[in-house]
């Protein structure tokens, strides 16, 4: 077989410069569809079975988050189900993947993808549960459905909101939500049962379906970074945020979690609301108590490494968790997971992956329960 590289599928993204020899493949990271952002890649290689493949990403040094490729290992899969890490190096300019495929077809990606097909299957499974509903909020720019999962009774005492994947290439976020939902709907899970006696969960598994399918890292079909749209979303530019924000103001919020991935930091952590003007000492205690409870619930979670409060500037209220924390006065956190591995509990074979993200999502139920009366 001749060497062939393709990317015309769900979340596919790459530019091929040269692929006439398995040992000398040259690639470029492709831009987001309507923004000057280079980072995400996902493609299929055929025809290199048993050959030492050397793939060089020539513009990696100009990537939006080039530090994300330092100490990073790309992921690969033969069946799009089981993903593993492959030897990857970065010299500050060029990123190189070296791998000998065992079959005629192999996929490579920046992180384990979460397909739109799996997203729809998750919604279908949720809709069959007696304590859950899947609501339609409207259409994305490309005409895809914006769906909201509701688990529990809307008249419940506490309203818990979880949104994920505002940045579509951060696919670990939807894996996280899948784990949280599976645990919440597990009738044998006592934490879930106690939660649903008092809480209703409003969950958006994928805030950016268009960007996910298009193979974007950070933007939707109009080129908008949805996590900078929360003050003035519009139907033309950011309908995804507009519809979710409207629903939030309809239901109210007692706790809010926005799930993300970080390119550079090899840790799981949260960013809070301590930089807000209306952030009281009482809210500081509640925020730290939640963090401490999450650390007890999962050794994969930590608070030694993360973002400094000074990271957030005058545009902070355009971010989801800052907007919600300011307007609703509730616990509102942005959770970040690594594209690399969790340096505290490394796994060289898979790194941080979908299954580990799902387990961290399931573990969040315990600190939520323990924080209800805080």
N, C-alpha and C positions, 0 to 999 in steps of 0.2 A: 504493500500500500504506500501511496505517496503521503507526505505529511500534510495534514489539513487542520486548520484552527477555525472554529466557528463560535459565534456568540449571539446568534439570532434565536434566543429563547428567553424565558422568564429570568429576569435579572442579569442577563448576559451583558458583558461590557469589556471590550478590549480593542486595540488597534494593532493590526499585524503589519509590520514593516518588512519582515523577511522570515520565511518558513520553508526554505528549500532543503534544509538539512536539520535533523533532530538535534545535532550538536551545536547549531548556530542559529537559534531562533531569536529574532529581535522584535520586541513589542513596545508599544506605548500605552500608558494608562489613558483611558478615554474620559473625556469630560462628561459631567452630568449633562443631561439632555438640553437644558436651557440655562446653564450656569458654568462659570469658569472654575470648576472644582474637579480635581483629578485625585482619585484615591481607590475607589472600589474597582475590583476586576472579578470576572467570572467567565470562564470560557471552556470549550471542549477541544481536546487534542486527539486526533486520530492518526494511526499509521506509524506509531513509534514503539510498538511492543518490543520489549527486550533491549531497547536502545538507550544509551545514556543521553538523556535530554538535558540540554542547557538553554534556558530561556532567560534573556536579559531584557529588563524593563528599562529602557533608555532614559525615560523622563521621570523616573522615581524621585530623583533629587529635587524636582520642581513640583512634587505632589503638594497638595494642600496641607497635609500633615506629614511631612517627610520623616519626622522623628518616629512616626508610627511604624516605620520599617526597620528601625534599629532593634536588634535582638528579637526579630519577628520571624516566624515560620509560616509559610502559606499552607493552605489546606487543599487536600485532593480527595477524590472519590471515584470509584469505578462504577458505582450504581446510583449515585446521588442520594444515597441513604446513609452509608457509613463513610465518615470523613476522618482523615488523619493528616498529621503535619508532615511536610516534606522539607528537606534541607534548603534553606534560603539565606542569602547573605546580602548585605547592603553596604556599599563603600561611601555613602553620602551622595552619590550621583546615580549609580546604576544598581538596581536590585536584580539578583540572579537566583533562579530556582534550578536546582539540579535533581533529577529524579529519573529512575528507570521504570517505566510503566510495565505492569505485568499483563496487560490486555491491550487490545487494539484501540480502545477508547478510554479516556480518562478526563475528568473535570478538575479544574483548578479554580480556587476562589480566595478572596480576601478573608472571608469568614464563612462558616457553614451557613449556606443560604436557608431561608425559610420561604418556601414557594407560595405563590398566590393560590395554587391548588390546595396546599395544606391549610392555608388560611380559611378557604371556603369549607373544607372538611371539618375544621375545628368549629366553625359557626354551626354547621349542620349537626354535629354531635351535641353541642350546647343546647340547641333548640329542642332536642328530644328530651331533655331533662325536665321533670315537673316543676322544679324551682327556678327555672331559667327561661329567659326570652331573648330573642335577637331582634332588635329594632333597626329600622332603616332611618337614617338621619338626612339623607340627600345624596347627591352625586358629586363625584370628584370632577376635575376639569376634563379628564379623559372619559368621563361617563361611568366610572366604576362606582359600586355601592359603598357608602360610608355606613358601616354597621356598628351598633352599640350592643354589647352583651349586658343584660341585667340579670343578676343572680340574687334572689331573695325578694322580699315584699317591699314595694315602693314606699309604703307607709312606715317602714321600720324606723327605729329611733335614730340610727346612725347611717350616714350616707358616705360610702367609701368610693372614691374615684381612682381608677388606674388607667393611664394611657401609655401607649408604647409606639415606638418606631416613627416618631415625628421625622427623624432622619432615617430614610428607608434602608440605607446600607448597614445600619446597626441592627442586623437581623437577630442578634442575641436577645434583643428586647422582646421580640414576639415569642421566642423560645421560652423566655422568662414567664411571659403571660400564660402560655400554654400550661406550664407547670403549676402556676397559681390557680388557674381555672380547674385543671384536673383535680387538684387537691380540694378545692372549694366544693366541687360537685361529688366528692367521694363520700358516700353515706356512712362509711366506716371510719371517717376521720373525725375524732371528737372535737378538735379545734374548729374545724369547719362547721360542725353542727352547732357549737356554741356561738360562733360568729353569726350564723344565719338566724339565730333566735333574736338578735338585736340589730343586725346590719343588713343593708342592701348594698350590693356592689355594682357599680357602673364601670364597665371595662371596655376600652377601645383597643382591640388587639393590634390594629394597624392603622395609624393615623395617616399614612401616606401610601395608599395602594398604588397610585400611578408611579411614583418614584421607585417603588419596590420592583414593579414589573419592568420599568425602563432601565434598571440597572444603575440608578443614581445613588450616590453616597448620602447626599444631604438635602436635596431639594425635591419639590413636586414638579408637576408638568408645566407650570408657569415659571419655574426657576426660583420659587420662594422657599426660603428656609423657614419652615413652619414654626420653629421655636424662636422666631423673632416677629411673629405676627399677632400676638395675643392682645395687643391694645386696639388695633384697627384691622381685623381680618375682613376680607371682602369675597363676594361670590366670584369675582373675576380672577383674583390672585390666590386666595387661600380659603376656599370654601370648606375645606376639612376642619380648619380651626373655627371658622364661623359657626358651623352647625354644632360642633361639640361645645363650644363656649355658650351658645344659646341654651343647650340642654343643661349645662352645669348651673346656670342661673335659674333655671326652672326647678331643679331638684334641690339645690343647696349642696354644700360639701362640708364634711367633718374631718376627713383625711384625704390627702391627695398624693399620688405617686406617679411621676413621669419617668419612664424607663428608657435608658439610653446605653450606648457603648462609647468607650473612650479609646482613641487610636494609640495613644502613647503610654498611658499608665497601666502597669500590669497588676491591677488590684480592683476589688469591688468596694465601692464606697458611695456615700450620698453627699449631695450639696444641699445645704439648708437655706434658711431665710434670715440669718443673723444680720445681713446687710440692710434689711428693710427698716424704714424709719419707725414703723409701728410694731416692731418686733420687741415684745416685752420680756421681762425676766421669767415670767410664768411660761411663755412659749419656748424660751431657751431651755428651760428644765424639761419640758415635754419632749422637745426635739432630741435632747441628749438621752433622755430615758428610752426613747424609741430606738436610738442607735445602739445603746447598751443592750437592749433586749434582742435586737437583731444579731449582734455579735454572739450572744449566748445561744441563739437558735441555729446559727450556721458559722462554723470556723472559716468558711469561704468569704465572710464579710468582715471588714475592718474599718477603722477610722483614723489610723496613723497617717495614711497617705490620701490625698484628695485635692480639691480646689481651695485656694485661699479666698476669703470673702472679698478681697480687693479685686478679684477677677471680674466682678460684675460692676458695670459702669452705669451711666445715665440711662441706658436702654434696658435696664434690668426688668422692668415691668412688661417688656415685650416677650419675656420668657414665661413658659407655662407655669412652672412652680412658683416663680416670684409673683406673677399676676394673681394666681390663686391664693397664695399666702397673704398678699396685701389686701385683696378684696374680700376674702372670706375669713381671714384671721385664724386659719386652722393650720394644723400640721401639714406642710407641703414640702415634699422632697423630690429632688432629681436623683435617681439611682443610676450609677455608671458601672458598666462591666467591661472587661478588657477584650480587645481583639487578639491579644497575644496569649498569655497564660496568666493564671493567678500566681504571682511570685511567692506567695505564702504557702501554697499547696500545689506545686507544679506537677503537670502530667506531660512528659515529653512526647508521648505518642499522639495525643489529641489536643493538648493545650487546653485553653478555655474553649468550651464548645456548647452545642445546643443542649445536651443532656445536663450539663453542669449548670447552665443558665436556668433550665426548668427546675432543677432542684433548689436553686436559690430563690426562685419565685415561690415554690411551695413553702419554703422556710419562712417567708414573709408573713404568713398567716399568724404565726405565734406572736410576734411583737405587735401586730395589729390588735389581736385579742387582748393582750396584756395592757395595751395603751388605751383601751376604750374608756376607762374611768379616770384617766390621768388628768 
